C-alpha cells in the first residue's frame, strides 16, 4: 500500500506505457510516491483510470491518457499532452506489452506475429523516437527504460514471436543508448523473469497447476512481484544509476543464470 510521497522525483515528469496494470501500474505508483507527476498511458481506459485514482488516493499527480502504442499518432499525441499538462518529460518507461500464444513458427498466424512485434517492439521504437525529440529539445538530459524480458536473453520454444520482440528491445535499447550517450540521456532495458501479473495469469489460465509450472522455473521458488521491478525502474531513472546506460538488466530470480 502506497501512503506518502518520498520526494526523490519531486518536480520530475514520468511517462509510463502499459500503466493500467502489472509492472506498469506498480511503476506509475512508485514514480508518483517518489514525487513525480505521472502520465499513465494504456489502451484500456478503465485500467488506466484505476491507476490514476490509486495515485490520487495518496495525493499524487497523474494524467491518464488512452492510446494505442503501436500508432505513431497516438504516441505523439500522448507525449504532447504530457508536456502540455504536466510541464515536461524527464523519465520514460516504455513498458506496454502482450504475450504470444504458445505456437511453433509454422503455426503462428501472421497477424499474431505482426501484433506481437507491433506492441512489444515497434511501440518501443516509436516511444523512444518521440521521447528523444522532446528530451533533446529540452537540453537537460533524461532517462528511458524499456521493458524486455528474460525471453530477451534466452530463447523459449513456442515463443519465437515474443522472443524476437524482446531480443529486439534489448538491441534497440543498446543501439539508442550509444547514439545518445553524450547528450545526457540514458537508455536501459529491464528483463523481468516470471512476474505475478495479469499477463502471467492469462498465460497460465490462472490455474494452480499453471502457476506451479511457472514457479518451478524460478530457482528462488516464487514469482517476482511487480513492485520489485518498479523499484529497479526508478533506480535506473534516478541519479543513483548515473553511470549506467546501454545495459539490459535481468531480474528473474535466477531463471536464466545457467546460460
N, C-alpha and C positions, 0 to 999 in steps of 0.2 A: 504494500500500500504506500502510495506517494503522499507525503503530508506537507512538505515545505520546500521552498526553493533554496538551493545551496550557493548560488551565485557565481560559479566558475564561468558560466557563459552569459553573464549579465551584459546586456547591450548587443548581443550577437543574434543573428538570424539564421535559423537552420531550416533546411528543405528536405523533407523525408517522403520518398515514394513508397507505396505499399504500406502506408501508415495506418491503415484501418484495422490491422490485426497482426498477431505474431510478433516477429522481430521488429517490424516497422512500428507497430504501436508501442512496444516496450521502449524503443529508441526515441520516439517522439515524446513520450512521457519523461524519459530520462533527460533529454535536452531541456524540456520545459522546467523540470525540477531543478536543473542547474542554472536556470535564469534566462535561457534563450527564448526568443519568440519563434514559434514553430509553424511552418507551412506543412500541413498534413495532407498528402496527396494520395488519392486512391480512386479506383474505378467504381467502388461501392460507396454511394453517398451515405447510406445508413451506417456502414462500418466507420467511415472517416468521422462522421458526426459523433459516434460513441467515443472515439479518441479525443476529439475536441472537447466534448463535455467532461471527460475524465480530467483533462488538463485544466479546464475552467474550475473544476471542483476544488483544486488546491491553489487557485489564484494565478495560474499560469496563463500565458497569452498564446493562442493558437488560431490559425486561419485554415479552415477546411476548404479544399479545392478538389472537385471531382474532375478526373482526367484519365484519358487512355494514354498510357505512357509509350505506346507504340506509334503514336501520332505526333509528328513534329509540331503541328499547330497547337496541340493540347499542351505539350511540354513548354513551348514558348509562352503561351498564354498563362500557364501556371506560374512560371518564373516571373513574368511581368507583374502579375498580381502580387506575388511575394514581395518584390522590390517596392511596388507602389504602396502596399498596405502595411508592410512590416518594416520597410526602410532600408532594405539591402539584402545581401546574401554573403554569409561568412562560411557556412558549412553545409555541404550537400551529402545526402545519403541516398544513393540510387539502389534501392532495395527491392522494388517490386519484382515478383517472380511467380512462376507457376510450375507445377510438376508435370512430368510426362507419364502417360500410361505405360505400363510395362510391355514392351514390344521389341523384338529384334528388328533390325534395319529394314528387311524386306517387308515387314508387316506394319511399318509406321506410315499412316496416311500422310500424304504430302501437306495437307492443311495443318496437321498436328505438328509436323516439322517446322513449318513457317510460323505458326503461332508460338511455339516454344522458343525459337530463335528470336522472334519479334519481342516478346515480353521480357525474356531473360537477358538478351544481349543487345538487340537494337535499341531498346529503351535506355540502356546504359550509355551507348554511344550518343544518342540524342540528348540525354540529360547532361553529359559532360560537355558536349559541343556548345550548348547554350549557357550552361553554368560558367564555363570557362570564359565565354564572351563577357559576361557580367563581371566576373572577378578581375579579368584583365583590364576592363574599363575602369573599375574602381581603383585599381592600382595598389591595393593593400593586402594582396595575397588571399589565402583561403584554403579550405580543405575539402576534398572529395573522397568519400568512401563508397566503394561499390561492393555489392553482395555477390560473391561467387558461391562456392560450396566445397565440401570435401570431394564432391564429384567434379570439381575443377582441378583437382590434383591426382585423382585416382579414377580410372575407368570402371564403369559398372555395367555388367551385362544387362541388356534390355533397356538401357537408359542412354542410348547413343545421342539422341537429340538433346537431352538435358545436359549430358556431359559436354557435348560440343558447345552449348551455350555458356556453360560455366567455365570451361577451359578458356573460352573466348573472352570472358570477363577479366580473367587474370591477365591474359596477353594484352588486352586493350588498356587495362589499368597501368601495367608496366610501361607500355609504349607512351601513353599520355604523360605519365609521371616524368619520364626522361625529357619529353618535349618541353615541359613547363617547369622543370625543377628550378631554373634560375629566376623564375618570376615570383617566388614566394608562395606558389600554390602547390600543395602537397596532395598526392593522389595515391591511395592504397586500396587494397581489396581485403575482404574478410572471407574466410572459407569455413563456414559453420558445418559441423557434423550433423548428427541427428538431434534436432531441437524440438521440444514439445510444443508444436504449433498446430494451427488448423490444417496446414498443408500435410503434416505428418499424419494427422487424424484421418484426412481423406485417403492418403496413400495406404494406410493400414486398415481402412474401413472402420477405424475407431473400435477395433475389437481387442480383447485382452491378448489373444493369440498373436495378432498383428503387432501390437506394441511389444510383446515379448520377443518377437523376431528382431525388431529394431534394437531393443536394449541389448540383445545378445551380441550385437556387432560392436558394442561400446565397451572397451576394456575397463572403464570406470564403473560399469554396471548400472548406468542410468542414462536417460536422455538429458541433454543440456536444457537450460531454461532461457527463454528469450531475454530476460533481464541480464543474463551473463554475457550475451552477445552485445546488448545495448551498452553495457559499461565499457566494452572494448571499442565500440564505435566512438563513444565520447572521448576515450583516451586518444584515439587516432585523430580526432578532430580538435584536440587541445594542444597547447604549447608543451605539454609533458612529452609528446612524441615528435618534437620539432625536427629531429634529425632523421625521421623515418619517412621515406617516400619510395614508391615503386615496389612495395612489399605486398605479398599475399599471405596474410596471417591466418594460419589454420587453427581452429578451435573446435576440436572434435572428440575430446575425451580419450584420445589415443588411437582412434579408429584407423587412421592412415599411417601410424608410426612404423609399421612394418615394411613400408615401401622404400 
